[in-house]
Amino acid sequence: MASLKEIKGRIASVKSTQKITSAMKMVASAKLRKAQYRIERFLPYENRLTEMLNTFLAAGTEGFTSPLAEVREVKRVSIVVLSSNSSLCGAFNSNIIRILTEKIRKYEASGCEVAVYPVGKKVEEAIKKLTIPLAIKGSYIQLMDKPAFEGAKEIADQLINDFLEKKVDHVELIYNHFKTVAIQIPTQEQFLPVNLVAVSTGKKTIPTDYIVEPDRDTLLNTLIPKSLRSKIYAILLDSAAAEQAARTVAMQIATDNASDILDELTIQYNKQRQQAITSELLDIIGGSEALK
């Protein structure tokens, strides 16, 4: 049985940990609000761009072809995967790494060459530990701490160029989608080739009679790359918000667990202290009886 001194030491240690987790929760909550603000500022642009694209596609895609929509035999695959740069955010990183590992093994089994664009320190470290042969395309650790459109455009343009030059046949995105503070959904999406049918039916729009110059196809071939760049930036903001939400919840759970442990240790301390006092009283009473 632990002594009173040991229990007091444990109580002090748990209280210190509780202060740290509580402070980390407050920091994560503040960062979450900033991340949500960035998403809210970007959404009007993305929604308007999507609306324009859907409007033109809804008018009919007969005769329209885009090199970014070309479907071909998949031999080379690129995967953009987003994680956090630090831990203490629950299953945020482990879920993504598990999905990525399963994807890589699946493509390896089918004889495909796999290239990974790691956005985040944790997934970058996990990829380097894998024994599966794959190509690591750059390092984008800074984009998770400070999501920037320039960095997103760099990744999107590289993927678009590789697809157009037939260096890659299929591109996927793996990230955590922020739904609520308590719910972050591991998400897998196809990035390239562009699914024109899926895009055109994504959102209901009111038909608009646009006057297009020089022509609809030229405009669509301009809007699609813009939409792809916007998509990469959107998932950066989405994943950044999901990370802070996951960390907020994880630190809240840790703080609550510390409170439960403190309650148990306090009860244990009081019981042992009571036993010690009772034992001392019995010794005093026994000594006084012996003197009579």
C-alpha positions as CSV (number, residue, x, y, z in Angstrom):
1,M,0.0,0.0,0.0
2,A,1.3,3.4,-0.9
3,S,2.3,5.8,1.9
4,L,0.7,9.1,2.5
5,K,3.8,10.9,1.1
6,E,3.6,8.9,-2.1
7,I,-0.1,9.6,-2.5
8,K,0.5,13.3,-2.0
9,G,3.2,13.2,-4.6
10,R,0.8,11.5,-7.1
11,I,-1.9,14.2,-6.4
12,A,0.6,17.0,-7.0
13,S,1.7,15.3,-10.3
14,V,-1.8,14.8,-11.6
15,K,-2.7,18.4,-10.7
16,S,0.3,19.6,-12.7
17,T,-0.7,17.5,-15.7
18,Q,-4.3,18.7,-15.4
19,K,-3.1,22.3,-15.6
20,I,-1.1,21.5,-18.8
21,T,-4.0,19.6,-20.5
22,S,-6.4,22.4,-19.6
23,A,-4.1,25.1,-21.0
24,M,-3.6,23.0,-24.2
25,K,-7.4,22.7,-24.6
26,M,-7.8,26.5,-24.4
27,V,-5.0,27.0,-27.0
28,A,-6.6,24.4,-29.3
29,S,-10.0,26.1,-28.9
30,A,-8.5,29.5,-29.9
31,K,-6.8,27.9,-32.9
32,L,-10.1,26.2,-33.9
33,R,-11.9,29.5,-33.9
34,K,-9.3,30.9,-36.2
35,A,-9.4,27.9,-38.5
36,Q,-13.2,28.1,-38.7
37,Y,-12.9,31.8,-39.5
38,R,-10.5,31.1,-42.4
39,I,-12.9,28.5,-43.8
40,E,-15.9,30.9,-43.5
41,R,-13.9,33.5,-45.4
42,F,-12.9,31.1,-48.2
43,L,-16.3,29.3,-48.6
44,P,-18.0,32.2,-50.6
45,Y,-15.3,32.1,-53.2
46,E,-15.3,28.3,-53.5
47,N,-19.1,28.1,-53.5
48,R,-19.3,30.8,-56.3
49,L,-16.7,29.0,-58.3
50,T,-18.5,25.7,-57.9
51,E,-21.8,27.3,-58.9
52,M,-20.3,28.7,-62.1
53,L,-18.8,25.4,-63.0
54,N,-22.0,23.5,-62.3
55,T,-24.1,26.0,-64.3
56,F,-22.0,25.5,-67.4
57,L,-21.9,21.7,-67.0
58,A,-25.6,21.6,-66.3
59,A,-26.1,23.1,-69.8
60,G,-24.8,19.8,-71.1
61,T,-21.3,18.3,-71.6
62,E,-22.0,16.8,-75.0
63,G,-19.0,17.4,-77.2
64,F,-17.0,18.8,-74.3
65,T,-13.7,17.0,-73.5
66,S,-11.1,17.9,-71.0
67,P,-7.6,16.3,-70.7
68,L,-8.1,16.5,-66.9
69,A,-11.1,14.2,-67.3
70,E,-9.3,11.5,-69.3
71,V,-9.8,8.0,-67.8
72,R,-7.0,5.6,-68.5
73,E,-5.6,2.4,-67.1
74,V,-4.2,3.0,-63.7
75,K,-0.5,2.2,-63.5
76,R,0.8,5.2,-61.6
77,V,-1.0,6.7,-58.6
78,S,-0.4,9.8,-56.5
79,I,-1.9,10.3,-53.1
80,V,-2.1,13.6,-51.2
81,V,-2.5,12.8,-47.5
82,L,-2.9,15.3,-44.7
83,S,-2.0,14.8,-41.0
84,S,-1.0,17.1,-38.1
85,N,2.5,18.1,-37.2
86,S,2.2,17.2,-33.5
87,S,0.4,14.5,-31.5
88,L,-2.0,14.7,-28.5
89,C,-5.0,14.8,-30.9
90,G,-6.6,11.4,-30.3
91,A,-7.0,9.1,-33.3
92,F,-6.6,12.0,-35.8
93,N,-3.3,10.8,-37.3
94,S,-3.6,7.1,-36.7
95,N,-6.9,6.9,-38.7
96,I,-5.3,8.7,-41.7
97,I,-2.1,6.6,-41.5
98,R,-4.1,3.4,-41.4
99,I,-6.1,4.3,-44.5
100,L,-3.0,5.4,-46.4
101,T,-1.2,2.2,-45.5
102,E,-4.1,0.1,-46.8
103,K,-4.3,2.1,-50.0
104,I,-0.6,1.7,-50.7
105,R,-0.7,-2.0,-50.1
106,K,-3.7,-2.3,-52.3
107,Y,-2.0,-0.5,-55.2
108,E,1.2,-2.3,-54.7
109,A,-0.6,-5.7,-54.9
110,S,-2.1,-4.6,-58.3
111,G,1.4,-3.6,-59.6
112,C,0.9,0.2,-59.5
113,E,3.6,2.7,-58.8
114,V,2.7,4.9,-55.8
115,A,3.8,8.5,-55.1
116,V,2.8,10.2,-51.9
117,Y,2.5,14.0,-51.1
118,P,2.8,14.1,-47.3
119,V,1.3,17.2,-45.8
120,G,2.1,17.1,-42.1
121,K,5.0,15.8,-40.0
122,K,3.2,12.8,-38.6
123,V,2.3,11.2,-41.9
124,E,5.7,12.1,-43.3
125,E,7.4,10.2,-40.4
126,A,5.0,7.3,-40.8
127,I,5.7,7.0,-44.6
128,K,9.5,6.9,-44.0
129,K,9.0,3.9,-41.7
130,L,7.1,1.8,-44.3
131,T,9.0,-1.0,-46.0
132,I,6.8,-0.6,-49.1
133,P,8.5,1.0,-52.1
134,L,7.1,4.3,-52.9
135,A,8.1,7.9,-53.9
136,I,7.8,10.7,-51.5
137,K,7.0,14.0,-53.3
138,G,8.4,16.9,-51.3
139,S,7.8,18.0,-47.7
140,Y,4.8,20.3,-46.9
141,I,5.0,20.3,-43.1
142,Q,4.6,24.1,-42.9
143,L,1.2,24.0,-44.7
144,M,-0.5,22.4,-41.7
145,D,0.5,25.1,-39.3
146,K,-0.1,27.9,-41.7
147,P,-2.4,26.9,-44.6
148,A,-1.6,29.1,-47.6
149,F,-3.1,29.2,-51.0
150,E,0.3,29.4,-52.7
151,G,1.3,26.1,-51.2
152,A,-2.0,24.5,-52.2
153,K,-1.5,25.9,-55.7
154,E,2.0,24.4,-55.9
155,I,0.7,20.9,-55.0
156,A,-2.3,21.2,-57.4
157,D,-0.3,22.5,-60.3
158,Q,2.3,19.7,-59.9
159,L,-0.5,17.0,-59.9
160,I,-2.2,18.6,-62.9
161,N,1.0,18.8,-64.9
162,D,1.9,15.2,-64.0
163,F,-1.5,14.0,-65.1
164,L,-1.4,16.0,-68.3
165,E,2.1,14.6,-69.1
166,K,0.8,11.1,-68.2
167,K,3.3,10.7,-65.4
168,V,0.4,9.8,-63.2
169,D,-3.0,8.2,-64.1
170,H,-4.9,8.6,-60.9
171,V,-4.8,11.0,-57.9
172,E,-6.5,10.6,-54.5
173,L,-6.9,12.8,-51.4
174,I,-6.9,11.5,-47.9
175,Y,-7.7,13.8,-45.0
176,N,-9.9,14.4,-41.9
177,H,-13.1,16.3,-42.7
178,F,-14.3,18.7,-39.9
179,K,-18.0,18.0,-39.3
180,T,-18.4,19.2,-35.7
181,V,-16.0,19.7,-32.8
182,A,-16.7,16.1,-31.6
183,I,-16.7,14.5,-35.1
184,Q,-13.9,14.4,-37.6
185,I,-14.5,12.0,-40.5
186,P,-11.5,10.3,-42.3
187,T,-12.3,11.1,-46.0
188,Q,-11.0,9.6,-49.3
189,E,-11.7,11.5,-52.5
190,Q,-10.7,11.2,-56.2
191,F,-8.9,14.3,-57.4
192,L,-8.0,13.3,-60.9
193,P,-9.3,12.4,-63.4
194,V,-12.1,15.0,-62.9
195,N,-15.6,13.4,-62.9
196,L,-17.6,15.8,-64.9
197,V,-20.9,14.0,-64.2
198,A,-20.3,14.1,-60.4
199,V,-19.4,17.8,-60.6
200,S,-22.4,18.7,-62.6
201,T,-24.8,17.0,-60.2
202,G,-23.1,18.2,-57.1
203,K,-25.4,21.2,-56.3
204,K,-28.6,22.4,-57.7
205,T,-28.3,25.7,-59.5
206,I,-30.7,28.0,-61.2
207,P,-30.1,28.0,-65.0
208,T,-28.5,31.2,-66.2
209,D,-28.2,32.4,-69.7
210,Y,-24.5,33.5,-69.8
211,I,-22.9,35.2,-72.7
212,V,-19.6,33.4,-73.0
213,E,-16.5,34.6,-74.7
214,P,-14.6,33.2,-76.4
215,D,-16.7,29.9,-75.9
216,R,-18.0,27.6,-73.3
217,D,-15.3,24.9,-73.7
218,T,-12.5,27.4,-73.2
219,L,-14.1,28.8,-70.1
220,L,-14.6,25.3,-68.7
221,N,-11.0,24.3,-69.4
222,T,-10.1,27.5,-67.4
223,L,-12.5,26.9,-64.5
224,I,-11.6,23.2,-63.9
225,P,-7.9,23.9,-62.9
226,K,-9.1,26.8,-60.7
227,S,-11.6,24.4,-59.0
228,L,-8.8,21.8,-58.5
229,R,-6.5,24.4,-56.9
230,S,-9.4,25.6,-54.7
231,K,-10.1,22.0,-53.7
232,I,-6.6,21.5,-52.3
233,Y,-6.7,24.7,-50.3
234,A,-10.2,23.8,-49.0
235,I,-9.0,20.4,-47.7
236,L,-6.0,22.2,-46.1
237,L,-8.4,24.5,-44.2
238,D,-10.7,21.6,-43.4
239,S,-8.0,19.3,-42.0
240,A,-6.5,22.2,-40.0
241,A,-9.9,22.8,-38.3
242,A,-10.4,19.1,-37.8
243,E,-7.0,18.8,-36.1
244,Q,-7.7,21.6,-33.6
245,A,-11.2,20.1,-32.9
246,A,-9.7,16.7,-32.3
247,R,-7.0,18.2,-30.0
248,T,-9.7,20.2,-28.1
249,V,-11.7,17.1,-27.4
250,A,-8.6,15.0,-26.5
251,M,-7.4,17.6,-24.0
252,Q,-10.9,17.9,-22.5
253,I,-11.1,14.1,-22.0
254,A,-7.6,14.2,-20.5
255,T,-8.6,17.0,-18.1
256,D,-11.7,15.1,-17.1
257,N,-9.8,11.9,-16.5
258,A,-7.3,13.9,-14.4
259,S,-10.2,15.1,-12.3
260,D,-11.5,11.5,-11.8
261,I,-8.0,10.3,-10.8
262,L,-7.7,13.2,-8.3
263,D,-11.0,12.3,-6.7
264,E,-9.8,8.6,-6.3
265,L,-6.4,9.7,-4.9
266,T,-8.1,12.1,-2.5
267,I,-10.4,9.4,-1.2
268,Q,-7.5,7.0,-0.9
269,Y,-5.4,9.7,0.9
270,N,-8.2,10.5,3.4
271,K,-8.8,6.8,4.1
272,Q,-5.1,6.2,4.9
273,R,-4.9,9.4,6.9
274,Q,-7.9,8.3,8.9
275,Q,-6.3,4.9,9.5
276,A,-3.1,6.5,10.6
277,I,-4.9,8.8,13.0
278,T,-6.9,5.8,14.4
279,S,-3.7,3.8,14.8
280,E,-2.0,6.6,16.7
281,L,-5.0,7.1,19.0
282,L,-5.1,3.3,19.7
283,D,-1.3,3.5,20.6
284,I,-1.9,6.5,22.9
285,I,-4.9,4.8,24.6
286,G,-2.9,1.5,24.9
287,G,0.0,3.4,26.5
288,S,-2.1,5.2,29.0
289,E,-3.8,2.0,30.0
290,A,-0.5,0.3,30.5
291,L,0.5,3.1,33.0
292,K,-2.5,2.6,35.2
